[in-house]
């Protein structure tokens, strides 16, 4: 009976947020409606059965035809016994016993990720949603999940007519409050189509990616065409649109952030109209190509890509990949004192990508250098032989653990989720063991980080597909809290000293090494590397039961570095605390601040698509009353 009660509570809590499918007159009050009898709105087969068991009075839900297989994120399910709505594109995760969205039905699309990769805004009860990492909580008035352009247009026009704000999210993957809204929350997980654009410039292929396409999905799709993402950050679960709109980057001073590979962007703006925006320098379209949208060409493009979701709803972006490539990786241990200065500059000159992981407690440093080798994705042996001819080291191919990750990805991509989910669950168990050891004081943070660096140092003299090196491996499965600050390269030494001093003052709170990466200059006015190449320092700690303390730790770091370095810039999508406000943006992004304001006035004069975050960061002309609750603040 206790299990039955648990399943019923889980079902009813999940059902409470599936109110967008109800008639218009009750969509805003579904979970409060008396007809739902305490929140059971009979959405989802398991929800209906549990309600019928616990509350016999609602058995007529079944007779009214309102009971159907789960068709929204986290809808409870059981494989085979209580399935999700497969005809509408939903599948049941074996381990999580929740519905995840698979393919965009009826259109060219990509293979769905294992469920652990797919971020999303989660309903946690009492009208409250949380982001993927559960660092903020908020209460949207309505939730929408459009499947095509027409539905996106209808959502924006409805919001205008009802006087609501509207906020689109690529999956609530941001750790800051950029996805928060008190109006209409637009989840883009059904917008997963990819379409090649026939109009090319300089013979380079380009593709339209809808707003819900994740980086991992794009990797799989492009690989079949011998193409690749130009660079990767530390996580492949986020959407490509979300990564570009927050100027997410990889590592390599010769490579700009991902936003610089966007060639055009298709918006539904707050005025309810469509716009295609592209730069004048690489124009490929004419107005006749888009009979239902206005074509905008010019400098506005460089203010319209990195907007942190504050300018309309992005329906799709035009993305330019590069030829598929492998990477050779070399790693070695040293200390920061030995590395700083000439040795680091020599490494950066030798390798295409250079990255440094540092133990803040003792100064140990793991240096990673990577060289790129262009090749067909299925020519791994040919690449290995080529690298051996050019590198005078004993170079090997994939390690056993890498093959395991590859098998997990391939099995999951084929739709057989159990192995991938099983492997992900094993990673989660390892995290629990690590957390337990820290909380019982069996090991210190310094020891944990030293062991981690030594283990990673063995991952050297290897050749791998680019995805398995730039992908942060188990970081895709771990729950972590992270914050990143970028600054001109001349500030590198100051950044390291600032963080080391801060971490040591907090004793054993940081449980992971921090990374140092380099990013090429960006043309986009709100990118962290706009105007100058940057060095980025990312602080990471695993999320444990003491999440409030860990978040306060991150907020303290962002406040300290913002105060100390007035030319530093925080990553838009990671944890910031209250460091970003209008004064911050005006000082650090004067051109970006002006450009975004001009576009907002032009395309969204009623500020329908602004959010509490961007009102705080860019100013407000009207009061959006909801203030998000930062968990741990």
N, C-alpha and C positions, 0 to 999 in steps of 0.2 A: 504493500500500500504506500510506503514511503517513496518508492521509485515512481509509482503512478502519480503521486502528488508532485514530485520533482518534475516529471515530464509535463504535467499539466501546467505548472507554474511557468516553465520554460516556454511552452507553447503559447500561453496567454500573453506573456510578456512580449514575445516576438510578434504575435498577432496585433498587438496594440498599435504598431507603427505602420501596418499595411493599410493606411487609410486613403491612399490616393485612388484606389480602385472603387471606393464607395461613391454613392451619388454626391453631386456637388454640394447639396444642402447640408450634408453631414461630414464632409471631408475634413473639416477643421476641428471636429469634436468627437471623432470616432471613439477614442478610448474613454471619453467621459459620458457617452450616450447610455441612457438606461436600457435601451434596446440591446446593448451589447452585454448586459449583465456582468458588470465588474470587469470589463475589458475584453471579454471573449467575443470578437467580431466574426468568428467562424471563417477566418481566412487561412487556408492551408488544411490539408487532410488531417494531420496529427492534431492541430488545434481543435478542429471540430470533434474529433473522437474524444479528446481529453475533456472538452467542455461537456460533451454528452454524458460522459461517465460521472463527472463531478456535479454537473448541473442538469439533471434530466429535463428541466424546463426548456432547454435550448436544443433539444433533439430535433426540433422542427427546422433548425439550420440545414440539416441534411435534406429535408423535404423541399426547402425553398431554393435549393441549388446553389447556395452561397459557399458551399464547402468544395474546395478544389485543391489539387496538389500544390505544394509551396511554389510561389512565384515571386519571391523577393529575397534580398540578402539575409542570411542567417535564419531563414524559415526552418523550423525543426523538421527533421525527416529521418527515416530509417531505410537504408538501401534495400531495394526489392519489396520490402513489406509496406513501407509508407513513402513512396518515391516523390520526387519533385516533379514539376510540370515539364517533362521532357520535350513536349511538342512546342513549348514556348522558349526552349533553350536553357532549361535549368537542370542541374545534376546534383546528386546527393553526395557530399563528402563522407567517405566511409568512417573516418575517425571523429570528425567534428560533428557529424550528424546534423549538418546544416546544408541548406541549398546554396549553390554558387551558380553564377551565370556562365554558361558555356559559350556557344557560338551565337553570333548575330544572325538570326534565322533568315534564310532566303537571300543572303548577300555574300560576296567574297569576304572572308574573314580569316582570322588566325586561330591557331590552336590555343585553347584555354590553359592557363597556368594551373599548377597544383593549388589547392585552396589556400595554403599558407602564404602564397605569394600575392594573393589578390587583396589589396587593401580596400577598406570601405568604411563609411560612417556607420556606427553601430547604435542601435536603440538599446538603452540599458534600463528603461522603466521610468515611470512618473514623468512622461513627456520629455525625457532627456536623451540626447544623443551624445556620443563621444567620438573623437577621431580615432584613427587606426592604432596609435600608440597610447591612447587613453590619457593624454596630457591636458585636454580641455573638454569641457562639457557645455552643451548649449541646447536650446529648445527651438527648433525651426517650427514655423507655423504649418507648413505643408511640405511633403516630400514628393518629388517627381523623378521619374526615370525614363526619359525620352529614348525612342528607338530610331528616330530619323529626324531630318531637318525640319519637316513640317511640325512635328511635335515640339521641337525646341522653340520655333516661332510662336506656337500657340501658348506655351508656358510664359514667354516674355510678355506677350500681348495681354494675357490674363492677369499677370502681375501688375501691369500698367493700369488696367481697368479697375483692379481691386485696391490699388494704392499700396501694393506690397513690394518689398525689396526681394531680389532674386539672386541666388549665389550658386554657381556651378562648382563642382569639385571633381577632381580626377580620381578620388578614392579616399579622401580624408587622410592622405599619407603624410601631410605636413605635421610636424610636431609643434609648430606655433599655431596661433588661432586664425590663420588666414582662411580657413574653410568655414568659420563660424558664421551663422546667420540666424536672425530671428524671423526671417521671412520664408520664402520658398527655397528649399534645399534641392538642388538639381544634381542627382547622381548620374554619372555618364557611363556606367558599366555596360550598357547595351550598345554604345556607340563604338564598335570595334572593327569597322570595315576599313580595309586598305585598298586603295585604287591607284594604279600607275597613271601619271599625267603625261599625255603624249607630247606636249610642247616642252622641248628641252632647250637649254642654253649651254653652249659649248659642248654639246653631246653628252651631258651628264644626266643620268636618270633621276627622276624625282617622283615622290609618291604622296598622295593625300592620305594622311592618317587621321581618323576620327578621334574625338577627344578622349575616348575610353581605352585606346590602345596602350597597353603597358609596354615598358622597355623590353621586357622579356618576350612579349608577343612580337614586337618589331624585330627583335634579334632572330627569332625563328622564321618569320616571314622572309626577311631579307637574305638569310643564309641560303634559302632555296634558289635565290637569284644570284648567288655569289657576291652578295653585297653585305655591308656591315655598318653598324653604328660607328661614328667617327671616334667616340670616346665613351667611357662609362663612369658613372659615379660609384658609390659604394653599395648600391642596392638596385636591383632590377625589377622590383615589384611596383614601383610608381609608374604613372602614365607618362608618355613622352610629352604630352601637352603640359602636364603639371611640372615636369622637370624643366622644360624650356621657359615657362612663365615665372619660375623662381631662379633662373640662371644657374641651374645645377651644372656641375663641371666634373671633369675627370682629373688626370694628372699629366702634366707636360707643358712646359713653357711655350712650346710651339703650337699648342692646340687651344683654341678659344673654348668657351663653354658651349653647351649643347644648343643654346638659343641661336648661335651664329650659323647653324645649319638649317634654319627655317628660311624658306624662300618666299612664302606667302602665308597669309592667315585668313581664315574665313570666319567672320564674326556674325552673330546676331546681337546687335547693340541694344542698349536700353530704350532707344526710340522705336524698337520693334521692327527694324529693317536689317537687311543683310548687306554686308560689306566684305569685299575682297581687298586686302591691303598688301601691297608688295613694294619693294624698293625700286627706285628709278634705275639704279645702276645695272640691275639684272632683270629688267622687265621682260615678260614673255606673254602677257595677256593683253587683250583689247576689251573694251566694254561689251562688244558683241558676243564675247565668250560667256558672259553672265547676264542673261536677259532679266533675271529676277534679283540681281544684286548690283550694288554700286561699286565700281572698281576705283580704288584709291591708290595712286602711285606717287612716291616721294619720300621725304624725310619722316613723315608720320610713321612709317614702318618701324623705325628704330625706337619709337616710343610705344608701339602697339604690341610687341611680343612679350617682353618682360614687364608684366603689369600686376603680378601677384593676384590674378583673377579679379581685378577691380574694374575692368573695362569690358562690359558685355559678357556674352557667353561664347566661348570658342567652340565652333562646331567641328572644325578640322584645321590641320596645318599642312602646308606643302613642305615635305622633308627631303633633303638631299643626302643620301648615304654615300659611303665610299666603297671602293673595292674590298672584298673580303681579305682579311689578313690574320696571320699568326703573330705571336710574340715570343721572343727569347727573353727569359728572365734570369737575372743574376742578383743574388742577395749576399750580404755580408754584415757581420756584427762589428760595431765600433762604439765609440762614445760621442756625444754631442760636441764635447770640447775638442776631440781629435778631428771631427768631421767639419766643423764650421770653418768658413773661409775657403781657402784654395781647394782642399779635397772635395768639398761639395760642388764647387763650380766645375771642377774637372769631370766629376761624375755626370753633371747635367750636360756638359758639352759632348760627352761620349755617348749618352743614351737618349733615345727619343722621349722616354718618360722616366722621371726620377721621383721617388717617393721615400719619405723617412718616417719611421715609427719610433717614438721616443718614450722611455720609461721616465716619468716626471720625478720619481723618487731617488733614482741613482744615476740618471743621465745616460743609461745604455741606449744605443740607437741601432736600429735595423734599417739598412739602406737597400732599396730595391731599384735596379736599373733595368729598363726594358727596351728592346729593339724590335721594330715592326718588320714583318716580312709578308709582302703581298702574295697571295696564292689562292687557289681554289679551295673551298671549304673541305673537300674530300681528299685533298692531296697532303695529308699529314706526314706521310713518310718522305715525300719529295721535299717538303719544307725542312724536315729534320736533317736530311742529307745536305741541303743547302746551307743551313745554319752551321753544321759541323765543318763545312769547308771554310766558313768565314770566322768562326770563333775557335780559338785554340784551347778549348776546354772539353771535358767529357760531357757532352750534352745528351740528355735523355728526353724521352717523351712524357706522356701523362703518367702521373703516379696512381697508385691503387685508389687512394681517396678521391682523386679527380675522376677516375673511371666510375666510381660509385655515384658521384654527383651527376655525371653524364647519364648513367643508367637511370637514375631517378628522374632526370629531366625528360629523357626519351620515353620512358614508360608513361609518365604523366601526360606528355604531349599526345600520346596515342589514345588517351582517354581512360587508361587503366590506372586509376588513382591510388589504389591501395598501397603499392610499393612506395610511391613518392610520399604519400602521407605517413607511411610507416617510418621511413627514413627521417622525415621532418619531426615525427614524434620522438625518435631517438635523440635528435639534437636538443629537443626541449628537455628531455631527461638529463642530459649533460649539463644544461643550464641550471636545473634545479640542484644538481650535485654541487656545482660551483658556488651557487648562492648559499647553500647550506654550509659549505666550508668557510665562506667569508663570515657568515653570521655567527658561527661557533668559534671564530678566532683560531681555527686550525691552521690557516695560512694567512699571511699578510698580503695586502694589495701589491706591494713591491715584488714579493715572491711570485704571485700569480702572473704579473706582467712579464717578469723575467723569463719564466717558464714558457709563456706564450711566444715571446720574441725568439727564444732559442728554437722552439719547434718550427716556427715559420722560417727561420734562417735556413733550415734544411731543404726548404722548397726552392732550390736554386739550380742553375744550369739546366733548365728545362725549356722545352718548346711546347706551346699549347695554343689552341684556338683563343682568340682574344677574349672571349666571353668568360673563360674559366680563370683568367688572371685578373681582369678588371672587376669581375663580379666578386663581391666581398665574401663569397663562400657562405659560411654559417651565419653571417650577418643577415642573410635573407630570412633566417628562421628565428634568430634571437630577438628578444625584446630589449631594445637599448634606448638610452636617452643620449642625445648628442646636440652639440652646438658648435658652430663654425664661424671663425672670423677671418676675413681676408684683409690684406694690407699691401701697400707697395713693397717690393722685394727688399728695399733698403731697411725695412722695419723688421726683418727676419729675426735678428738677434734679440731685439726687444720683446717680440712676441714670445719667443721661447722662454726667456727669463721671467716674463710676467706669469706665464702659465705654470712654470716649475715652482715659483714662489707661492702661487695660489694653491696648487695641488698639495704641496708640502704643509701648508698651513692648515689644510683640512685632513691631514693624516691619511687614513686608509679608505677614503670615500671613493676615489677614482679607481676603478677595477680593470681598466683597459689602457693600453698605450694610446697616446694621442698621435695623430698623423700630420705630416707636413707635406703639402702638395703644391704644385705650381700651375698656374693657368695663364694662357695667352690673353692678350688684350681683346676685349669685346667691343663691337660697334653699337651695342644696345645700351640705352642711356640709364637703365636701372639695373644693369648687371654689375656684380661685385667687381669685375675686372674692367669695367668701362673706363677708357682713357689710359690705362696702364696695366702691364702684366702684374700679377699678384702672387704672393705666397699666402696659402691658406692653412690655418691650424684648426683641426677638428678635434674637440674633446669628446670622449665617449665614456659612458659608464653603463654597465648592465642594469636593467631595471629589475629590482628585487621588491620584497615586501615593504622596504623602506623608501618607496617611490617619492614620497613628499620630501624627505631629506635630500634625495638625489636631485630632484628638480630645483630645490632651493640652491643646491650646489651649482647647477648650471646657470641659474639666474644671477647668482653672485659673480660668476666668471664673466658673463656678458656685460654686467654693469661695470666691473672693474676694467675690462679691456676697452669698453666704450669711453670711459672717463680718461684713461691713460693715453689712448691713441686717437686723436681727433680725425685721422684720415683712415681709420679702420672701418670695415663694412661687415655687418653680420649677414649670414645666409638667411634669405627670406623664409625658407621653409623649415628651418630647424629652430631649436628652442632659444628664446630671446628674453623672456621675462617681460619687463616693461621698458626695455632699453630703446625701442623704436617708437618715435613720435614725430610730429611735424618738424620740430627743430632739428632732430637727427637727420631726417631725409633732406631737408633744405640745405644743411651744411655739407652732407656727404654726396648727395646726388642733385645738385642744383639744376642741371639740364634735364634730368629724368623727372624731377618734381614739376618743372614747368611744362614739359612735354605731355605728361599724363593729365595734368589739369586742362590743357588745351584740348586734348582728345575727349575728355569727359564732358567739357562744355559743348563740344561739337556734336557728339554722338549719343550722349546720355545726359541731357540737360536736367532731367528730373532725378538723376542719380539713382535710378532703379537698381542698377547692378553693383552698387557699392556695398561693402560689408563693414561690420564694426572695426575690423582690423585696418582696412584702408581709410576709414574715417579718422581713426586715431593717427595713422601714419601720414595721410595726405590732406587732412582737414575736412571739415564738414560744412555743407550749406543747409543741411536739414538734419534733424535729430533722429537717428535710428536708435531707439531707446534701449535695446538689449545690450548689456555689457556681459561678455562671456566670462565664465568662471574658470580661471587658470587652476587646474588641479595642482595643489601643492603650494600655491601662492598665498 
